[in-house]
Amino acid sequence: MDKKAKKRLDVINKKLQTLRPRLAGSREQADDLDELKQLEDEVAALEAEAKKLKESK
């Protein structure tokens, strides 16, 4: 894995650390379904990108 991919993976992991608790809180208090859907989509996209980067070692 080159430096650029490793740095991107670090950034993705940091974003996921902040998004996952927000997603859990949004699921518990589901008063804004648009926000819940947006968070789910964002987490899924970041997880897919992280998986792609890990596979390209």
C-alpha positions as CSV (number, residue, x, y, z in Angstrom):
1,M,0.0,0.0,0.0
2,D,1.5,3.3,-1.0
3,K,1.6,6.4,1.3
4,K,-1.4,8.1,-0.3
5,A,-3.6,5.1,0.1
6,K,-2.5,4.6,3.7
7,K,-3.2,8.2,4.5
8,R,-6.6,8.0,2.9
9,L,-7.4,4.9,4.9
10,D,-6.4,6.7,8.1
11,V,-8.7,9.6,7.2
12,I,-11.6,7.2,6.5
13,N,-11.1,5.4,9.8
14,K,-11.1,8.7,11.7
15,K,-14.3,9.8,9.9
16,L,-15.9,6.4,10.7
17,Q,-15.0,6.8,14.4
18,T,-17.1,10.0,14.6
19,L,-19.9,8.8,12.3
20,R,-20.7,5.5,13.9
21,P,-21.8,7.0,17.3
22,R,-23.8,9.6,15.5
23,L,-25.5,6.9,13.5
24,A,-26.3,4.9,16.6
25,G,-27.7,8.0,18.3
26,S,-29.8,8.8,15.2
27,R,-31.2,5.2,15.2
28,E,-32.2,5.5,18.9
29,Q,-33.9,8.9,18.3
30,A,-35.3,8.4,14.8
31,D,-37.1,11.7,14.5
32,D,-35.3,12.8,11.4
33,L,-35.3,9.9,8.8
34,D,-33.4,11.9,6.2
35,E,-30.4,12.3,8.5
36,L,-30.5,8.6,9.4
37,K,-30.5,7.7,5.7
38,Q,-27.7,10.1,5.0
39,L,-25.5,8.8,7.8
40,E,-26.1,5.2,6.8
41,D,-25.2,6.0,3.2
42,E,-22.0,7.9,4.3
43,V,-20.9,5.1,6.6
44,A,-21.5,2.5,3.9
45,A,-19.6,4.4,1.3
46,L,-16.6,5.0,3.6
47,E,-16.6,1.3,4.6
48,A,-16.7,0.2,0.9
49,E,-13.8,2.6,0.1
50,A,-11.8,1.3,3.0
51,K,-12.4,-2.3,2.0
52,K,-11.3,-1.4,-1.6
53,L,-8.1,0.2,-0.3
54,K,-7.3,-2.7,2.0
55,E,-7.7,-5.2,-0.9
56,S,-5.4,-3.2,-3.2
57,K,-2.4,-3.9,-1.0
